[in-house]
């Protein structure tokens, strides 16, 4: 591989111009995605040899051997050439061997099992029709839509689904793995050396809102991560306004949980006010920084979502599961937007 | 001669002629018409998909309708457009290429067409019924099961494809038997034209791959209609099983589609280079090898399913191996042109354009074979780009090449070359605009099958370009249709060998071929039989028999009604649950089956010995042509 180094470096330079740091598989931000990107580069290099030679021969042949006006000669009828045929059988085989060696190495290295590794952070990922549940079994924490991880640490993922097949993908950190039903758990690992927010996607068709089933991976310094753990386990106050509190308890906590309250079947809302997004797809920004249709303040996003979830994510299971007046929606959005965790 | 069973000449006219025909040439035309019709529907769906994705977060179609569009686009294009068009060519050309008067089983041939057609019709009626398949053309369980798809969408898919699958399977068997048994004297296997060879291997792949689909569809049908649990995890079923069954069929299917295109390209490139196909025997060998390997790589569609490192490693290597025979073919085409005298007819432009385009689809295929990198590519637009390079850049280009090349033989009229050149450039540029950028969309983080993508993710421009390209492909297709309409008004006045460089037997008989194809069965004295004679200064093939009465199969309406019966049965059973029509559904279903089995009984009990075309008629035909 050494002799390819300068070419590889050039390709890296070209490709790093491609795509967002938090989204592009060509702009890897962790060792796993890095390894996968390197394999892409090797295969692109080898394959460009093939493409260039075919294109060159094509162009030469089409120009050189085009039929001139009035030319009615019969070309020599060649049956074939053993020499040439051996050449274009053997060369591709050599190229494929060159590609197969790093492929095999990587297949086995990426299949490494970290689920018993005490150094790794264990996370159980459960996909649901159109949201992601993240459970930290060692920490006793369950959250949703936003996977908070410490930088530098290996994250050991066990992925499964609660309904249909989804696929867990963080392009800039690691390739995807499917989430299968019924105890068929898939394992993978990744890590993020740099703090930051990375975009996660569902990559297997799972229903109308498949394309909207985004999540975020938030990598924070280990010290912040510790503060986050503590904050997540802290007690949570219910809304101070008693009317809002009773609406929240009777309409929301039947499915959702905050702190020790409520049920666990649907996304845990603890700390939702400091998440990057509402419902994974409505991005929270400060007022005045709104640039795109899917961005708004956390309060507005919460209001929009609770008011009409169907308009945000068609086919989701929240639509029609509750009845709230406009005042209650506003009150609950207000309460949730202030349900923040101070850990960064 | 065989006048023991002399019967009156049976011929029908008008619409009844088409409904009852067992003539492979007419069935070929019907396949092309029906396949073309479904191609337009699938194309319209594609345009709608691209319009939805032209801008970020747009609402041209709803999320639900979008999923219906992608599902029906994939299903229609593969099963109802690409395969029937290929069968159209096989029907129209193979008997002519091997010097036969018809296929081995003309009646079965008609039955194959009608079951395909009514199966496809049933699938598309779902749009009218308002419950359209929406779980992707791969129909992964449990999304396609009754728990997550309560409406009848999946039922239309399962039963529609099951019925049209019967047509494909019996068509494949028919061509296997035809090619093995009905070659003219001297037409040994290693003298068969490349298109016939490729179709032969394709038919063998159909024979082994389609039963897997049939079993999968039957299991899914049991799950959905009779409350089975094959793919229901909560009752001990297994959803990964469906993935395996689907792809054990699905990957050979890719080669079922592409091999005949390889065959067409081989014929066209060789003809218009005025040169023998370079490395014919290695081409045959490569085709057979691709067919074999095609059955051993299905799990590369499932690298992210979690099969484990060993399975992923094995399937990675097996998949890479396919590049070797494919590479052999590519270089053989290039060296067929090398030293030739290349004429740029529209057919040849499509064939020449095919070669580098297909190579691009091929190299991304090898990239996808690298399992760890596939964890990134899988289910993104990179994959969408790859398989459209193979299927559109490969197969559809091959189809266009074949259309322009064999149109004179099928219809006795030449498509306009001038308009054809416009078609080619419009379609070719549109194609690359649409799909080249999609490689990058995938790598930049755009999953496939998504209804909307967010603004500000750096995906806007490439998606916009892609949509413009798709519209250009649409315009290109319309130009082709205009060409067809214009051409239909031209007089039928072509010679036997209108390209003048014809090499194979179909160019030794009138354009279009008479009902009996060959007045006298020809003697084949070498590879490229007709070219062989031309080079020896002969103006016609040496016949192996005197002119005499020709035995023909009788037309029959039974295949049509057998397919109608299956259509009615499928429709009835689909709605036979108590919540729908209940017993009425069952009765309708049973009535449909009764029609089908009744027709089968009629066919079995009443012998039909066919009829003879008499010597006088053949001589009259020849007199007119001479």
Contacts between the chains, C-beta under 8 A, distances in Angstrom:
chain1	res1	chain2	res2	distance
A	18	B	440	6.8
A	18	B	443	7.0
A	18	B	444	6.4
A	19	B	443	7.1
A	19	B	444	4.1
A	19	B	445	6.7
A	19	B	458	6.0
A	20	B	444	7.5
A	20	B	445	7.4
A	20	B	457	6.6
A	20	B	458	5.7
A	23	B	444	6.7
A	23	B	445	3.9
A	23	B	457	6.1
A	23	B	458	7.7
A	24	B	443	6.7
A	24	B	444	4.8
A	24	B	445	5.4
A	24	B	458	7.8
A	25	B	376	4.3
A	25	B	443	5.2
A	25	B	444	7.5
A	25	B	445	6.5
A	26	B	443	5.0
A	26	B	444	6.9
A	33	B	376	7.4
A	35	B	372	6.8
A	36	B	372	5.4
A	36	B	373	5.4
A	36	B	375	6.2
A	36	B	376	5.1
A	37	B	376	7.7
A	39	B	370	5.4
A	39	B	372	5.6
A	39	B	373	4.4
A	40	B	367	7.0
A	40	B	370	7.8
A	40	B	373	4.9
A	40	B	376	7.1
A	40	B	443	7.8
A	43	B	366	6.7
A	43	B	367	4.5
A	43	B	370	5.3
A	43	B	373	6.5
A	44	B	367	7.0
A	47	B	363	3.8
A	47	B	364	7.8
A	47	B	366	6.1
A	47	B	367	6.3
A	50	B	327	7.4
A	50	B	359	6.8
A	50	B	363	5.7
A	51	B	356	7.9
A	51	B	359	6.1
A	51	B	360	6.6
A	51	B	363	5.8
A	54	B	330	6.2
A	54	B	334	7.1
A	54	B	355	7.2
A	54	B	356	6.0
A	54	B	359	4.7
A	55	B	356	5.6
A	55	B	359	7.9
A	57	B	331	7.9
A	57	B	334	4.9
A	57	B	338	7.8
A	58	B	334	6.4
A	58	B	352	7.5
A	58	B	355	6.0
A	58	B	356	5.4
A	61	B	334	6.0
A	61	B	337	4.7
A	61	B	338	5.4
A	61	B	342	7.5
A	62	B	337	7.3
A	62	B	342	6.6
A	62	B	352	6.4
A	65	B	273	7.3
A	65	B	337	6.0
A	65	B	338	6.6
A	65	B	339	6.4
A	65	B	340	5.3
A	65	B	341	6.8
A	65	B	342	5.2
A	66	B	342	5.1
A	66	B	344	7.0
A	67	B	274	7.8
A	67	B	341	4.5
A	67	B	342	5.8
A	67	B	343	4.8
A	71	B	341	6.2
A	73	B	341	6.7
A	74	B	274	6.4
A	74	B	341	7.9
A	74	B	535	7.7
A	75	B	273	7.2
A	75	B	274	5.5
A	75	B	275	5.1
A	75	B	339	5.7
A	75	B	340	5.0
A	75	B	341	5.2
A	76	B	275	7.9
A	76	B	339	6.4
A	77	B	275	6.3
A	77	B	276	4.3
A	78	B	275	7.0
A	78	B	276	6.6
A	78	B	278	6.1
A	78	B	335	7.8
A	78	B	339	6.7
A	79	B	276	6.6
A	79	B	278	7.8
A	79	B	279	7.7
A	79	B	280	7.1
A	80	B	278	5.6
A	80	B	279	3.8
A	80	B	280	7.0
A	80	B	281	7.3
A	80	B	282	6.6
A	80	B	332	7.8
A	81	B	278	7.8
A	81	B	279	7.5
A	81	B	335	7.6
A	84	B	331	7.4
A	84	B	335	6.6
A	85	B	279	5.5
A	85	B	282	5.3
A	85	B	328	7.0
A	85	B	331	8.0
A	85	B	332	7.9
A	88	B	327	6.0
A	88	B	328	6.3
A	88	B	331	4.3
A	89	B	324	6.3
A	89	B	327	7.6
A	89	B	328	6.1
A	92	B	323	5.8
A	92	B	324	5.2
A	92	B	327	4.6
A	93	B	324	6.0
A	96	B	320	4.7
A	96	B	321	7.3
A	96	B	323	6.3
A	96	B	324	7.3
A	96	B	366	7.5
A	99	B	320	6.7
A	99	B	366	7.2
A	99	B	370	6.7
A	100	B	316	7.3
A	100	B	317	5.8
A	100	B	320	6.1
A	103	B	313	7.8
A	103	B	316	5.5
A	103	B	317	8.0
A	103	B	369	7.9
A	103	B	370	4.7
A	103	B	371	6.6
A	103	B	372	6.8
A	103	B	373	8.0
A	104	B	313	5.3
A	104	B	316	7.3
A	104	B	317	7.6
A	106	B	371	7.9
A	106	B	372	4.1
A	107	B	309	5.2
A	107	B	312	5.2
A	107	B	313	4.7
A	107	B	316	6.6
A	107	B	371	5.1
A	107	B	372	5.8
A	108	B	309	5.0
A	108	B	313	7.1
A	110	B	309	8.0
A	110	B	372	5.2
A	110	B	375	7.4
A	111	B	308	6.9
A	111	B	309	3.7
A	111	B	312	7.7
A	129	B	148	7.9
A	163	B	142	7.4
A	163	B	148	6.7
A	164	B	140	7.7
A	164	B	142	5.4
A	164	B	143	4.2
A	164	B	148	5.4
A	165	B	140	5.8
A	165	B	142	7.4
A	165	B	143	6.9
A	165	B	239	6.5
A	167	B	304	6.1
A	167	B	378	7.6
A	167	B	379	6.2
A	169	B	447	7.2
A	171	B	376	6.8
A	171	B	445	4.2
A	172	B	445	7.6
A	174	B	375	7.4
A	175	B	304	7.4
A	175	B	372	6.9
A	175	B	373	7.7
A	175	B	374	7.5
A	175	B	375	2.4
A	175	B	376	4.3
A	175	B	378	7.4
A	176	B	304	5.2
A	176	B	375	5.7
A	176	B	376	7.5
A	176	B	378	6.1
A	176	B	379	7.1
A	177	B	304	5.6
A	177	B	306	6.4
A	177	B	375	7.2
A	178	B	304	5.0
A	178	B	305	5.2
A	178	B	306	6.1
A	180	B	239	6.7
A	180	B	240	6.5
A	180	B	305	7.3
A	180	B	306	6.5
A	181	B	142	6.4
A	181	B	233	4.2
A	181	B	239	6.1
A	182	B	233	3.4
A	182	B	234	7.1
A	182	B	238	7.8
A	182	B	239	7.8
A	184	B	240	6.8
A	184	B	306	7.1
A	186	B	305	8.0
A	186	B	306	3.7
A	187	B	306	8.0
A	199	B	445	6.9
A	201	B	445	7.0
A	201	B	447	5.3
A	202	B	447	7.1
A	203	B	304	7.8
A	203	B	378	6.9
A	203	B	379	4.3
A	203	B	380	6.9
A	203	B	447	4.6
A	203	B	448	8.0
A	204	B	140	7.4
A	204	B	379	5.9
A	205	B	67	7.2
A	205	B	135	6.9
A	205	B	136	4.7
A	205	B	140	7.2
A	205	B	143	6.9
A	205	B	449	4.6
A	206	B	143	6.4
A	207	B	67	7.5
A	207	B	143	6.8
A	207	B	148	7.1
A	208	B	62	7.8
A	208	B	63	3.7
A	208	B	64	4.9
A	208	B	66	7.7
A	208	B	67	5.9
A	208	B	451	7.1
A	209	B	63	6.2
A	209	B	451	7.7
A	210	B	67	7.7
A	210	B	447	8.0
A	210	B	449	6.3
A	210	B	450	6.4
A	210	B	451	7.3
A	211	B	63	7.7
A	211	B	447	7.1
A	211	B	449	7.3
A	211	B	450	2.8
A	211	B	451	4.5
A	211	B	452	5.4
A	211	B	453	7.0
A	212	B	63	7.9
A	212	B	451	7.4
A	212	B	452	6.8
A	214	B	454	7.9
A	281	B	454	7.7
A	291	B	456	6.5
A	292	B	454	7.0
A	292	B	455	4.2
A	292	B	456	4.9
A	293	B	56	7.9
A	293	B	57	5.3
A	293	B	455	6.0
A	294	B	57	6.6
A	294	B	454	5.5
A	294	B	455	6.9
A	314	B	62	6.8
A	314	B	63	4.1
A	314	B	64	6.6
A	315	B	63	6.8
A	315	B	64	7.1
